[in-house]
Amino acid sequence: MNFEVNIEGNEVWILRSAGIQMDAYQELFHQVITKKAKLPAVITCPYFLGDAPVSVQLTVPALRHFKIEVADAAVGEKIHAEILRYTANGGATALADEEHTALGARIAGILAPDGVTPQDIQAKKVTLTRRAQEALMRLCAEVRHTERHSVYWHFAVCGIPKPDRMFVARWLLERFAVEKDPAVRNDIETVFINHNDLALPELAEELVRLVKDARYGTSRSGLIYALAKTKCPQAAEVIASVMDQGKLAWSALRSLGSLKAKQHETQLRRYLRDPDFEVRLEAKRALKKIGCAVEQAPPAVHLVKNPKSIPHGLEEWSANLDFENLEPVLKTLAACVDEGFGAQEVAEVVGVAEETRPEQTKSFRFRIKASGQAGELWVVIFMDDIDSPDLEIHADAEVIKKLEAAVDLGR
């Protein structure tokens, strides 16, 4: 079956409501916005609401414009009907908002007998009573898959009384096993990530079964963390057995590091050469945690422990980066100066950044020569979170001008 639609807003949510897994489109959207890809483009996405795998081909002539082709006519009819339900009569936002408001009212009605308001939930000041837990669980079974996020979110942000933790955790794992929408399974994982106290040793056997089941794809990342937290004797072996599957390497590396799983050193070392910078970085961190030697960065001889004010007269260039972009930007900076900041200094800064905890700032001062003139170069890194450094570069105007011309972050 073939049909064509324009969706003005909420297109990812609407197509996911129709059962189309939208990861490939979201990646394409990002690449188009950052000018790394051009339209038209063709992508293939799984249909996840059926019992058997079905592929959906999306031709994207322009963003939010779709030509949809499904070999299975019955599945195509279902997808088409769901899309029309939201796009008919002038657009999608009104109906989606109406449904979201109605669900919010139902949840508020469940919580009201305990004196809980939506403001209390937002402030994360609520501990769910057993009555509220059970009512939310019943609601979860009644609503459509796109609405369950709101239900699981309440378990993620609210406290769970200690006597109820096993009850809630078992229900979450039962739901994980039956949910067909990968995004909804990710919502369940978020509950376990937010509540370490739900990773109970008694759940280890069920966690092992789910983690080993390849049908759940990358949705197993959060369950890998939970399995590691149980300290199950099998945990390291099971996690190592799935780390090569899909995009599980990062979470598996982190978990094996926390488990001090030195018996898997050889497997961890393979990821030091992974194409993904963040995976390589996590492999290095994991190896350090288990006490294994890794290539050392140069000594941080330019690190300023008690930085004074950066000299007046220097120009500034700054950006919030993904960690994988830090080294390329610094190498570009090195090409903008003649002496004093080269490969050794780039490795020094990156090495310190890898060890910097979130919310910490590190400052470096370099004596450089650029265009025949001596001067100072300051590099300041604030670790916004574990994978997103804020980078400031302070130098004379000529260096900054060259850097601005040379750096392309797709902005």
Secondary structure, DSSP 8 states (H G I E B T S, - for coil): -EEEEE--S-HHHHHHHTTB--HHHHHHHHHHHTTSS-SSEEEEEEE-SSSS-EEEEEEEEETTEEEEEESSHHHHHHHHHHHHHHHTTT-SHHHHHHHHHHHHHHHHHHHGGGT--HHHHHTT--B--HHHHHHHHHHHHHS-GGGHHHHHHHHHHSB--GGGHHHHHHHHHHHHHH---HHHHHHHHHHHHH-GGG--GGGHHHHHHHHH-GGGGGGGHHHHHHHHHHT-TTHHHHHHHHTTSTT-HHHHHHHHHHTT-GGGHHHHHHGGG-SSHHHHHHHHHHHHHTT---------TTB-SS-----TT-EEEEEE--HHHHHHHHHHHHTT-SBS-SHHHHHHHHHHHHH--TT-EEEEEEEEEETTEEEEEEEEEEEEETTEEEEEEEE-HHHHHHHHHH-----
